[in-house]
Amino acid sequence: MLKFVDVARDMPDKRPPDLRRDDFQEIYGEFAREKAAEQAGRCSQCGVPYCQTHCPLHNNIPDWLMLTAEGRLREAYELSQATNTFPEICGRICPQDRLCEGNCVIEQAGHGTVTIGAVEKYITDTAFEEGWVQPIRPYEERAESVGIIGAGPAGLAAADRLRRAGVQVTVYDRYDRGGGLMTYGIPGFKLEKPVVMQRMAQLEDGGVEFVLNCNVGEDLSFDAIRGKHDAVLIGTGVYKSRDLQAPGSGAEGIVRAIDYLTASNRKSFGDDVPEFDSGELNAEGKRVVVIGGGDTAMDCVRTAVRQGAESVKCLYRRDRANMPGSQREVENAEDEGVEFVWLSAPKGFTGDAVEGVMVQKMRLGQPDATGRQVPELIEGADYIEDADMVIKALGFEPEDLPALWGVEGLEVTRWGTIKAEFSTGRTSLDGVFAAGDIVRGASLVVWAIRDGREAADAIMADLGVGSKAIAAE
């Protein structure tokens, strides 16, 4: 251990841009055993591990890094999965530069952070390859039943924790595959789909029942689900796209990010996707403009490159330092040929079938109440950016679930998210809990996992599932 002075930070090899532009495979390679041990050995084993503090799951990072450095990989995996339901997924898609790695003590000292995410991915992938990932087999089966609405990270994390305690679990989801945005929102070059599907298979094998292609409020009422189970967890996420009200915004060729990414991911499964095959949701040969600066926008620009777009530009109203998306993703996008147009905002669109984006140039003014500088319009600096396809990646809002489901008494916040008790997920309805983005708003997968696990524990406490059953996992 403590090799950070002599050994430099090193990431797994990244495939060259000219190769990775042509497929949807993950861009980072895998550490070899020796390299993983070497990088894990750079951990300073500091007395106050800020990496752990800034991880939403409070993963015991220093200890599993030490075990990896000592070659005790199975123990490292077991310690990692004790606090994280999907470490192989978090190792791939968490913005470590904003969380654990960004708060690494040796990073602050100028030695370069430990590559925590890459090691986390390595030890869990190794665990699957070696057969260390055990099937879910409860200590005892229980009669209590929980219905979970939404098969995204919050719902699946809760389902895993409940089943390990022997609780009967049924998950309802509108899509034909589980995983939520991990399956249909995040592109394969960040998270290859077999990685998600292997966890889905583990849950099914462990006794979780999935009711797919089920739209609650249409195919099955919320009251029916509530009447069937002892408790219900709402983990639907937020799927309503924020819109852009501007002249010409209804033009053909202006599409929502969620529709675009879902179509692309469905094609990766080999599904029949008419909207893609017709060209509506296919960027091939087009001048693509993506509006937004978050991680979803980064997913869109990098997907468009792989689909063979003629050009790809990203408009964002602030500068690079103030964008919300991962800086690592911005660098990857630039390597692949994406052009970022900073301090630019759409004013409108030209053409019945979109031909261009009317862009107004901005400058950063005084900070607002949150401390972020407010974009201000520069008069007379407008211009038109040519485009055949415009993708709106402006973020997501919650659907009006009480209205959609015909539920009375389910309280929501002024933002439309479900009002739920902090750390338990209890809502205003007896026996109904909520977790993930539908409570906190659009956020990270790792936060959804934490929320799902905490809600599962609160549900078990309410149902009288004791500590012996929980510990039996």
N, C-alpha and C positions, 0 to 999 in steps of 0.2 A: 504494500500500500504506500501512499504518500509519494507517488512518482511524478506528481504534476510539475515539479521543477525540471526534471530531466526528460520527461516524455511529453511531447506536444499533443494537443487535441487532434483527433483524427476521426473522420466520419467514414462509414462504409463507402466504397466506390460508387460514384454516381454515373449512370450511363451517359455517354456523350449526347448533346442535344440533337445532332443530326440523326441519331439512331432512335432516340425516345420520342421524337416528333411523329414517328410513323406507327406507333402502337399505343395501347392503353395499359401496358405492363408497368409495375411499380418502377420508379426511376432509381431507387437506392438498392444496392446489393445487400448481401448479408455479411455480417462479421464472421470471420473464421474464429474458431475457439480461442486461439492464441491472441488474436487482435482484440476480441471482446474482453479477455482477461486483462490485457495490457491497459485498455482504456478504462475499465472498471477500477484498476489499481491506481488510477490517478486521483481517485476520491480522497479528500483530505481527512475524512472521518471527523469533521468538525464537531465541536460540542453543541452548537446550535445549528442544526441542518436546515437552512432556509429553503433548500430544494423541497424538503418534506412539508414544511410550513406552507409553501406556495402551491403545493399540489392539492387540488380540491378533494382528493381521496385520502390525503395524508399518507401516501404510500411510504413504507419504510425503506426509502431509497438507499441510504448509506449501508444498511445491513445486507440488502441483496446485491449491491455492488461489491461489497467485501466478499460475499460468498462466491460471486462470479470470478473475482480476482483469484480466489483460492481454488477454482475449478470445481466447486461444489454446486453444480448447475441445478440439480434437482431441488436442492434445498432453496436455492435462489428463486426458482419458479414457485415453489410452495409458499414462500414468504411473500412474493409478489402478488399471487392470486388471492392471498388471504384478505387483502383490502380492495382488490380491483377485480371485477367480474370479467373484464375483457382487456387484459394487459397487452395482448398482441395487437389490438385495435388502437388503444391509446398510444402505444409505441410508434404507430404509423402516422396517426392524424392529429394528435395533440400538438398545439403550438408551443412546443417546449421552450422556444425562445422567449415566450411571454410568461411561462410558468416555472417549472423546476429548473431548467438550464439557465434561464434568464436571471435566476436568483442564486445560482451556485456560488459559494464563497470564493473558490479559486478563480472563477470568472471575474468577480469583483476585484480580485488581487492582480488581475492582468495576465493570468496563466492560461486562459481559455477554459471554457466549461467542460465538465465531464459530459460525454455523449450519452446522457441518461436514456433518451428515447430509443436510440439504436440498440443499446444493451437490453432494455426492456423487451423490445421486439425479438431480439436474438434468443433470449432465454425462454420465451414462451413458444416461439417457433420450434426451438429444439425440444421443448417438452411435448409438443404434438408429435414431432417426428419420432421421439423415443418412446412414446406411449405412456408418458407420465401424467397426462391429463386424464383424470379418472372419471368414469361415468357418474352421473348424479344418482346416488342410491341412499335415500333417507334412512336414518336410524330406525324410524317407524313411520308407517302411514297414518295420517290423521284424517278425521272426518271433515274438518273445516275446509271451506271452499272459497277461493278468491277469483273474481273476474277482473281481468286487466284489459283496458281498452287502449290499444296502441302497441305495436310490436317494434317500437324504436328502442334506443338504448335505455331509457328510464324503465319502460315496461319489461324489457328482457332482463335487466339487472334485478328488478323486483321478483320476477318469475323465478330466476335462478335461486335467489336467497330463500324464497318461500318453499320451493320444492325441496331444497336441501333440509328443510325442517319438517318435511312430510306433508305440507299443506297441498291440497288439490288446487291446481291452477289451470284456468282457461284464458287464453289470450285472443282477443278479437281485433282484427285489423282490416282496413279497407283495401289493402293491396293483396296481390296474389302470392307475395313472398314476404316473410318477416324481415326485420332489420331497419325499417323506416328509412331515414335519410342515409344511413350507412350502406343500404342496398341501392337505393334509387337516386340519392342526391350526390354522394361523394364519388368522384370518378375513380376508375380502376387504377390510374397511375399513382393515386395516393393510397387506395385501399382496394386490393384485388378482391373480387367478390367471393371466391372460395374461402377466404379468411372469415368472412361473415357467415357463410353457409355452414361451415364446420361447427360454429357455435350454435346455430339454429338446430343442426342435427343432434348436438349434445343435449340441448333442452328437450327436444322431442323424445329422444331416447330415454331421458330422465323422467318422462311422464307429464311434461307440459303439453296440454292440448291446444292446438291452434285452430281458430275458426277464421279463415281468410276470405277475401272478397266479400267482407261483411261491412256494409255501411250502417253504422249505428244511427238510428232515427229513420232509416229507410227499410233495410232488410231485417233489422231487429231493434226493438225499442230499448231505450236506456232502462226503463222500468222493468222490462223482462229480464235484463241482465242483472239488475239489482235484486230482483226477486229470486233469482236462481242461486245467488252466492251470498255468503256471510259478510263479505266486504267487497268493495269495488275500488280499483285504482284507475284513475284517468291519466294516461300518459300519451296523449295524441300528438304532442308536439304542436308547432305552429306552421301552417302551410299556406296561409293566405298571403299572397305577394303584395307588398306595398306598390301602389300604382304611381304613375307619373302623369299629372294633369298638365298637358302642354298642347299647343296647336299641332294637329297631325298625329297625335299619339295613338289613334286607332288605325293607322296605316298598315297595310299588309307587310309582313316582314319584321314587325316589332313584336317580340315574343317575351314570355316570362322565363326567368332563369330556371325555375323548378320544372317547367314543361320541357325546356331544352335539355337539362341534365337527365331527367327521367327517361326521355326518349333515347338518349345516348347510352345510358346504362342498360336499358331494355335490349338494345341491339347487342350489347356485349353478352347478354344471356342467350342470344339467338331468337328473341321474340319477334313476332311480326309487328312492325310499328309503321302504320300507314303514313303518319305525319312526318316521319323521317324519310321514308322512301319517296314521298312526293317532293321532298326538298324543303318543306316548310320548317322543319326543325333540324336541318342538315346544313352545316356551314361550308360545305365543299364548294370551292371556286368563288366564294363571296367575300366582299369587303365587310368585315364584321366590326361593329362597335359595341362594346360592353359598357354599360353605365353602372358605376358602383365601385367601392374600394374595399369591400370585405372579402372574407375567404370564399364566399359563393362566387363573387366576381372573378377571383383567381381561378376557380374551378372552370368557369365558363370560358375564359380566354384561352386556357391551356387545352380545353376540349376542342375549341374551334381550330386551334393549330393542328391537332391530330386529325381532324376531319378534312383537312386540306383547304382551309380558307386561303383566299388570295392575300389578305392582310388582316391583322387583328390589332385593334386599338382599344385601350381602356381609358375612359374618361372618369376623372375623379375631381371633386370640387376643392379639395385641400391638396397639400403637398405630400411628398413621400413620407416625411417624418410624422405626419399626422393621420395617416391612413390606418383603419382598424385591422386590416388583414395582416397575416403573418409576413414579416420581411423576408423570411426564407422562401415563401411562395412567390413573392415578387421577383426575387433573384432567379428562381427557376423559370418563371414566365419570361423574363427578359432574355435568359439564355436561349429559350426556345423561339425567340423572334417577336414577342409581343411588344408593342410600343405603348408606353404610358403617357397620357396627355394630362399632366397635372394642372391644378387650378383651373379646371374647365367644367362647366355645367351645361346640361342641355336646356335650350330655350324652346325648342319645337322641332318638328320634322317636316321634310319636304317630300312630295310625291304621294300619289294614292297607294302605289307600292313603294315603300320607303326608298328614297334616293340619297338622302343626306340628313345629318343631324345639325340643326342650328345651334352653334356652341357660343356661349358667352364666357369670356375670360374673367377670372376672379383674382383677388388678392386676399391675404389673410389680415384681418383687422384685430381689434381688441378681443381678449378672452371673454367668454361668456361665463355663466354661473358655474359651469363644470370645469372651467380652466382652459378649455380648448379655444383657439382663435377662431373667430367667426368669419366665414368667407364673405367678401364684399365684391359687388359687381364693378368691373372696370368699364366705364361708359365708352362706347364706340369701338370696342375691341372684338365684336362678334364676327364669326365666320362660319362657313358651312363645311362640315366634315363628311366626305362622301361615304355612303354606306348602302349595302344591299340587304343587310340584316342587322337589327339592333336587339340586344339582349338586355332586359331590365333586371339588374341584380341589386335591388334597393333594399333588401331585407324582407323579413316576414312578420306578419301580425297574426294573432289568434283568431280563429273562426268564432262566431257567436254560438258557442255550444249550447247554452240554455235554450236558444231559439231553434237551433238545428235539431236538437234532441227532444224538444218539448218538455224540458225539465223545469219545474218550479222550485224556487228556494236555493238553487245553486248560485252562490254569490260570486261575482266577478269584480275585478278591480276596474279603475277608470281606463286602463289600457286594454281591457277585454280579457286579460289572463284570469285564470281561476284563483280566487282568494283562498289561500291554504295556509295552515299553521307552519311556521318555520321549523324545520328539522323533523317534522312528523308527516306533513302533507295532509293533515286533517282539514276537510272542507266544512262548509256550513250544513251539509247533509250528513245525517248519522250513518256511519259505516262506509262513507265515500271519501276516498283520499285522492290526491293529485300529485304528480311529480314531473320534473323535467321542464321543457320549454313552455308547456301550457301554463306553468306557474311563474317561471322566472323570465319568460320571453325568450326570443331566439338566442341561444347560447352554445356552449361547447358540449360535445359528447361526454367528456369527463364529468361535467357538472350534472348531466342527466343521469349518469351511472350512480353518482353519489346520492342524488335525490331519490332514485329508485330503491337503492339499498336502505336508506333511512326510512322511507315510507313502508317498505316491507317489514322492517323491525317494529314500526309503530302499529302496523296491522296485526302482527303476531302478538304484540303486547295486549291489544284490545281483545283478541280472540282467545287469550289465555294460553298461547303456545309458549311453554317455559324455556328457560335457559338451556336445559339439557338438550332439547330438540335443536335449538339454534346452534349450540356448540357441536352438535353431531356432524355438521358439515365438514 
